[in-house]
Amino acid sequence: MQLNLALAPSDSTPVAKSFSFQRVPLCNAGSPEHHITIWFRDLAEIQRYRDDDIDSRNRMIFTLVDGNQISQKRVADALGLSHSLIKQIMRQMRATQGLPTARRTRGEARVLTETVVALLNEELSKGRQLTELAQERGICLSTLRKGVSRGVLIHPLPRPACSLSCFGGAPASAPASSCPASTPSTQGERAQVDVNASEGLGTACVRVIERTLGLMRGGKAVSDFEPSESLAWGGVLTALPALCAEGLFRSTGLITDALDKCYYQATHLLILLAIMALLRIKSPEQLRGWAPGELGRLMGLDRIPEVSTLRRYLDKAGAQSSEWQHRLLKEWFERQAKEEADDKITLYLDGHIHVYTGNMTPLPKRYSTRHRLCVSGITDYWVNDRKGRPLMRIGKVIDEGMRQTVFNELLQQWEKHVPKPDESYRETHPDWVWFRLIFDRAGSSAAFLGELKKHHILAMTYQMRVKEQWPLNEFSEVTVTSPTGIKTEMLLAERLINLKATNGETVAVKEIRRMRIGQKSAYQTSIITTDFDLGMTEGAALMFARWNQENYFKYMAEQYGLDHLLEYATQSLSLSENVVNPRWREAEKQCKMVQGKLDSLHKRFRRSYEDLPEDGKGAAYEQKMAKREELTEEIRHLEAEKQELKARLKEIPRKITLGSLDDDERFVALAEDRKMFVDVVKMAAYRAETAMTELIREWFDAYGDEGRTILQRLYRQPADLTPNPDTKTLTVTVYPLPEKRQCLIAEKICETLNESETYYPGTEWKLRYKMLTADCDDGL
């Protein structure tokens, strides 16, 4: 057998079977150190070059790959070069048939030489555009734009033929009579304008001069409406009067400073966020699927901001909008006090788990009733009114429970927002009442009720662990009317009782019970309250109206994206904060698992009595008795294990400081500024939608339950915009809804909105609404 042995110098680096190379240092006096690369084929030297001789290196690589069929990856690994660089070298060498290409020296201009710059400046002075010169001379457009930014190229302000309008128009030199701006633009014409603008500043960026001046001199965008036919989602403008009534645009000056150097104004940002909420655009990223020009024209602009720009605006506004939020929330609480002037202010408090599935921080787990699981997330405590309308919320990364949250944080917020009786009235009436607070079983504690009463807060909640059943003759059938007007027949009864708190005090409460009679048994729901002036019927109506708050959570999560994460940032927590000990939580989990097994065994043991033969004899009897003995032994072992786990649980501290946790268990808080700002706007949008729904329920009681569905369709309907510069009116003509009864509802809504005489926020345009019908004045 013949062996083919590769011959190569002993200290060389092999590349293939016959090819290898050496790097030899070369030192010259007065010059930095260099190397010489020597190539061998077997033992014969075939080429040598310095390491700065790129052409020789490239020719050698071309020879190895194309001439000797050595793989590019093998050459790249041997020379220590990237695979992509070897590919680029081979592409260039194959294009020149292995000949070296002219290389520029360091410091020499790539494209914009002095001659090229002079020619380009001459063309630009004649009004030529950068896009035209880039295509004509084969230069990358980004290179020309960089030349303009560095001052090498002199590009004067463009002078487009269209005027400063949303959709273009007649040339600036054309007389007013020949300007076709009075002709409404169709959807196809607007789309063509938006596409053409993409070759300049970007899609739908038609206001070139205005945007350029805004970039150079800090000018602001101004809402200027143009006639438009079939403007997409124009029906959402019907919600503007309700948004104005909720005070969303009343204190925008407090956000203006945050957007001082921004092109879009604070009013534009608020309108865009409200439109996103009403159109069910749940996050800024989802805006990429919507036409920016059409949404911009709803605000009198050429387009809405880019997603990255909108995120930047939200960061600035969210960080400096606390005073704006405070005034808006205070106005909602004051309006709540006026609506309930003949009764006590009633607030509903409940926690909502905002589930977090990210990996930025290991947030602590808590039990979620919606998921019936322990999930990582943040507990948001919401305050709503009788009808479920939101009033405020706070987020708790470290949740110590409703009781601690109320006295540590919420009470300070209520001092700022919830109005109190006059000081003279409080001095003459020691038992004055601030407001009524309703919550679920999470706050069912006699001590909690007593502490709230000391702060002049009357409370109402469900009573837990009710064992005594009241007799049926105490209950009477009454008609209960909910705050939303729904009537229900209920069996109710009431008593005055005393509850003993854990601190030894006795709290007097009124207990109201509702009985539900089923097919097999009757179930009694117990309600306790410290408000003795509250009647049995009204108390039941207020307590069961708490489902309006639960419905709000579900509706907002599904429709408005309430739980969407809007900011990918964190903020530190104090290391002295007390958190639940993970070791204690694990020991408690084991105790519950053992208790669950015990409960199952006890049920099986009780069932074994039913299966025993009555005569007490036979093989079946013996088998059943043996099975009972096995169950007894298992129960005995589990009871011993349970006692051991309980003893171990007592030795483990339940709470420890955050700094005592291990590094992999320590967590931080999610940044809340942007989400809190957006949530307040979503709250205002929901309140506006609720106000319009109540109007539908008032006019058409039969269709009240589907009011929100009708409004969702109305918001997505196209509309015609017809501005009248003489009278400064902006007419919104909404296209018909699918069904006739829905059209009747929409027409009634338009009539009511016209009576409000609302102006478009931030402008002098008065809004007028009408539905497109067969006998419209425009003949459409």
Secondary structure, 3 states (H helix, E strand, C coil): CCCCCCCCCCCCEECCCCEEEEEEEECCCCCCCEEEEEEEECCEEEEEEECCCHHHHHHHHHHHHHHHCCCHHHHHHHHCCCHHHHHHHHHHHHHCCCCCCCCCCCCCCCCCCHHHHHHHHHHHHCCCCHHHHHHHHCCCHHHHHHHHHHCCCCCCCCCCCCCCCCCCCCCCCCCHHHCHHHCCECHHHHHHHHHHHCCCCCCCCCCHHHHHHHHHHCCCCCCCCCCEEEECCHHHHHHHHHHHHCCCCCCCHHHHHHHCCCCCCHHHHHHHHHHHHHCCCCCHHHHHHCCHHHHHHCCCCCCCCCHHHHHHHHHHHHHCCHHHHHHHHHHHHHHHHHHCCCCCCEEEEEEEEEECCCCCCCCCEEEECCCCEEEEEEEEEEEECCCCCEEEEEEECCCCCHHHHHHHHHHHHHHHHCCCCCHHHHHHCCCCCCEEEECCHHHCCHHHHHHHHHCCEEEEEECCCCCCCCCHHHCEEEEEECCCCCEEEEEEEEEEEEEECCCCCEEEEEEEEEEEECCCCEEEEEEEECCCCCCHHHHHHHHHCCHHHHHHHHHHHHHHCCCCCCCCCEECCCCCCEEECHHHHHHHHHHHHHHHHHHHHHHHHHHHHHCCCCCCCCHHHHHHHHHHHHHHHHHHHHHHHHHHHHHHHHHCCCEEEHHHCCCCCCCCEECCHHHHHHHHHHHHHHHHHHHHHHHHHHHCHHHHHHHHHHHHHHHHCCEEEEEECCCCEEEEEECCCCCHHHHHHHHHHHHHHHHHCCECCCCCCEEEEEECCCCCCCCC
